Amino acid sequence: MNRFETFAHHFSRYALARALVRPLWRFLYKNPKAKCEQARFNRSGPDVLLKAKDSLDRAGLFFWIDFGTLLGAVRERRLLGHDTDLDLGMFLKDYSPRVEAALEQAGFTKLYQYEVDGGCYGLEQTFQCQGILLDIFYYSERPGSVVCHSFKPEPPLGDVATIAKYGGLLVREFPFPPMQFTSLDFLGATFRIPNDCTAHLSAHYGSTFMTPNPRWSNLDAHNEITLPPMERIGVKRKFGEP
């Protein structure tokens, strides 16, 4: 964390300070940083995705492209220009340490792991390669649906304050229609994708997912269910440095 980030984190707990500092934060740090991340993603994202695919294929693991990566492949036949990370899906029942082994052998560093009930109820992992983040979302099969999870702080708290309050982060549960799979030629390779991409993408992004919306945030998800913190909590484990 650099000095500007430390300053912003310290004063973010005060409402008046947030109101005063936020415009300066966006102008001096957040906007330039986002542009830098997008430029790096546009430059290196395709190579990193192909590297991840090759390593997981070699390990014999079942996975598919998901979320923003799937949206870019279906709608634009490329990675989204305003995106900054890569998204893959796997079934939780298929998880094994071979995932980490395959990716680390290909040059990926594991940064974070988010677990619900020790990873038995929910799991998300974040890796990095060439400055590009790769998120793997693990799906569980339920009667009439499949669900995966992501994690967030309790507004207006940050991660640190939410973890101090509850012992972890809030669990975001995303239900989707049951999935079968097909393939799609993308970036010169063949990727596995949900067979009914319209149903899958509409569940998360809404029926207008084919219309670009650079302002869309993952907090705008149509299918999010935030679980009560007394029911489930997400434990964040840090492994490496970004």
C-alpha positions in Angstrom: 0.0 0.0 0.0 1.6 3.3 -1.1 1.4 6.6 0.9 -1.7 7.9 -1.0 -3.6 4.6 -0.4 -2.6 4.6 3.3 -3.9 8.2 3.6 -7.2 7.4 1.9 -7.7 4.2 4.0 -7.1 6.1 7.2 -9.6 8.9 6.4 -12.2 6.6 4.8 -13.7 5.9 8.2 -15.0 9.5 8.5 -18.0 10.5 6.4 -16.9 14.2 6.0 -13.4 13.1 5.1 -14.7 10.7 2.5 -16.8 13.4 0.9 -13.8 15.8 0.8 -11.1 13.3 -0.3 -13.1 11.2 -2.8 -12.8 13.7 -5.8 -9.1 14.0 -5.2 -8.7 10.3 -4.9 -10.5 9.7 -8.2 -8.5 12.4 -10.0 -5.0 11.7 -8.7 -5.1 8.0 -8.2 -8.2 5.9 -9.0 -8.8 7.1 -12.6 -5.1 7.0 -13.7 -4.7 3.6 -12.1 -7.8 2.2 -13.8 -6.6 3.4 -17.2 -3.2 1.8 -16.6 -4.9 -1.5 -15.6 -7.1 -1.5 -18.6 -4.2 -0.8 -21.0 -2.3 -3.7 -19.4 -5.3 -6.0 -19.7 -5.9 -5.1 -23.3 -2.3 -5.8 -24.1 -1.7 -9.0 -22.1 -5.1 -10.4 -21.2 -5.5 -12.6 -24.2 -2.1 -14.3 -23.7 -2.7 -14.8 -20.0 -6.1 -16.4 -20.7 -4.6 -18.8 -23.3 -1.8 -19.6 -20.8 -4.4 -20.5 -18.2 -6.4 -22.6 -20.6 -3.4 -24.5 -21.7 -2.3 -25.3 -18.2 -5.7 -26.4 -16.9 -6.3 -28.4 -20.1 -3.0 -30.2 -19.6 -4.1 -31.0 -16.0 -7.3 -32.5 -17.3 -9.5 -30.0 -15.3 -13.1 -29.1 -16.4 -13.6 -25.4 -16.6 -15.3 -22.7 -18.7 -15.0 -19.0 -19.3 -17.5 -17.0 -17.3 -18.8 -13.6 -16.3 -17.1 -10.7 -18.1 -14.8 -13.0 -20.1 -17.8 -14.9 -21.3 -19.7 -11.7 -22.0 -16.8 -10.4 -24.1 -16.5 -13.6 -26.1 -20.2 -13.9 -26.8 -21.0 -10.2 -27.5 -17.8 -8.8 -28.9 -15.7 -11.8 -29.8 -12.9 -10.3 -27.8 -12.1 -9.4 -24.2 -14.1 -6.4 -23.0 -12.2 -3.2 -23.5 -13.2 -1.8 -20.1 -12.5 -5.1 -18.2 -9.5 -5.6 -16.0 -9.6 -9.3 -15.0 -10.3 -12.8 -16.4 -13.1 -15.1 -15.1 -13.3 -18.8 -15.2 -15.9 -21.2 -13.7 -15.5 -24.7 -12.3 -17.6 -27.1 -10.3 -16.8 -27.1 -6.6 -16.9 -30.9 -6.7 -14.0 -30.9 -9.2 -11.7 -28.7 -7.1 -8.4 -30.3 -6.2 -4.9 -28.9 -5.5 -4.1 -29.7 -9.1 -5.7 -26.3 -9.9 -3.0 -24.4 -8.1 -0.3 -26.8 -9.2 -1.2 -26.4 -12.9 -1.5 -22.6 -12.8 1.6 -22.1 -10.7 3.7 -24.2 -13.0 2.5 -21.9 -15.8 3.7 -18.8 -14.0 0.6 -17.8 -12.1 0.8 -16.6 -8.5 -2.1 -17.4 -6.1 -3.1 -14.2 -4.3 -6.3 -14.9 -2.5 -8.8 -17.6 -1.6 -12.2 -16.9 -0.2 -14.0 -19.8 1.6 -17.4 -20.4 3.1 -17.4 -23.3 5.6 -13.8 -24.2 4.8 -14.5 -24.2 1.1 -17.2 -26.9 1.4 -20.1 -24.4 0.8 -18.4 -21.8 -1.4 -15.0 -21.0 -2.9 -13.4 -18.4 -5.0 -9.7 -18.0 -5.9 -7.7 -15.2 -7.4 -4.4 -15.7 -9.3 -2.2 -13.3 -11.1 0.1 -13.5 -14.1 1.9 -10.7 -16.0 -0.1 -8.2 -13.8 -3.4 -9.7 -14.9 -5.9 -11.1 -12.4 -7.6 -14.4 -12.9 -10.7 -15.3 -10.8 -12.0 -18.8 -10.6 -15.6 -19.1 -9.3 -16.6 -22.5 -8.0 -20.2 -23.6 -8.6 -22.3 -26.0 -6.5 -25.3 -27.8 -8.0 -28.6 -27.2 -6.3 -32.1 -28.5 -7.1 -33.1 -26.5 -10.2 -30.0 -24.2 -10.3 -26.3 -23.9 -9.8 -24.7 -21.2 -7.6 -21.4 -19.6 -7.1 -20.1 -17.0 -4.7 -18.3 -13.8 -4.4 -17.5 -11.7 -1.4 -17.8 -8.0 -0.3 -17.4 -5.7 2.7 -20.4 -4.4 4.5 -21.1 -0.8 3.2 -19.7 1.6 4.1 -17.0 -0.5 5.7 -13.9 -1.8 3.9 -12.6 -5.3 4.0 -10.6 -4.8 7.2 -13.4 -3.3 9.2 -15.9 -5.9 8.0 -13.6 -8.7 8.9 -13.0 -7.2 12.3 -16.8 -6.9 12.8 -17.9 -10.4 11.6 -14.7 -12.4 11.3 -15.0 -12.4 7.5 -16.6 -10.8 4.5 -20.3 -10.8 3.4 -21.2 -13.7 1.1 -22.7 -12.9 -2.2 -24.6 -15.9 -3.7 -25.4 -16.0 -7.4 -27.9 -18.6 -8.6 -27.9 -19.5 -12.3 -30.0 -21.9 -14.4 -28.6 -25.4 -14.6 -25.8 -25.7 -17.1 -24.9 -27.9 -20.0 -21.9 -27.0 -22.1 -20.8 -26.4 -25.7 -17.7 -24.9 -27.2 -16.8 -21.5 -28.8 -13.8 -20.6 -30.9 -12.3 -17.5 -29.2 -8.8 -15.9 -29.4 -7.7 -18.7 -31.7 -8.6 -21.5 -29.3 -11.7 -23.5 -28.4 -13.2 -22.7 -25.0 -16.0 -24.4 -23.1 -19.0 -22.2 -22.5 -22.5 -22.7 -21.0 -24.8 -24.1 -23.7 -27.5 -21.5 -23.1 -25.4 -18.4 -22.9 -28.5 -16.2 -23.2 -30.0 -17.6 -20.0 -26.7 -17.6 -18.2 -25.7 -14.0 -19.0 -29.2 -12.7 -18.6 -29.4 -14.1 -15.1 -26.4 -12.0 -14.1 -26.3 -9.0 -16.4 -30.0 -8.7 -17.3 -31.8 -9.1 -20.6 -29.9 -6.2 -22.2 -26.5 -7.8 -21.8 -25.8 -7.5 -25.5 -25.8 -3.7 -25.2 -22.4 -2.5 -23.9 -22.5 -0.7 -20.6 -19.0 0.5 -19.5 -20.5 1.8 -16.2 -21.7 -1.6 -15.1 -20.4 -2.8 -11.8 -20.4 -6.2 -10.3 -22.5 -4.7 -7.5 -25.2 -4.3 -10.2 -25.7 -8.0 -10.6 -29.3 -9.0 -11.1 -29.0 -12.4 -9.4 -27.2 -11.4 -6.2 -28.4 -12.7 -2.9 -26.4 -11.4 0.1 -26.4 -13.9 2.8 -26.9 -12.7 6.4 -23.5 -12.6 8.2 -24.9 -14.6 11.1 -25.8 -17.4 8.6 -22.7 -17.6 6.4 -19.4 -15.6 6.4 -16.6 -15.6 3.9 -13.0 -16.1 5.1 -10.4 -14.3 3.1 -7.0 -15.9 2.9 -4.0 -14.1 1.5 -1.2 -16.0 -0.2 0.9 -13.7 -2.3 1.6 -10.1 -3.2 0.0 -8.4 -6.2 
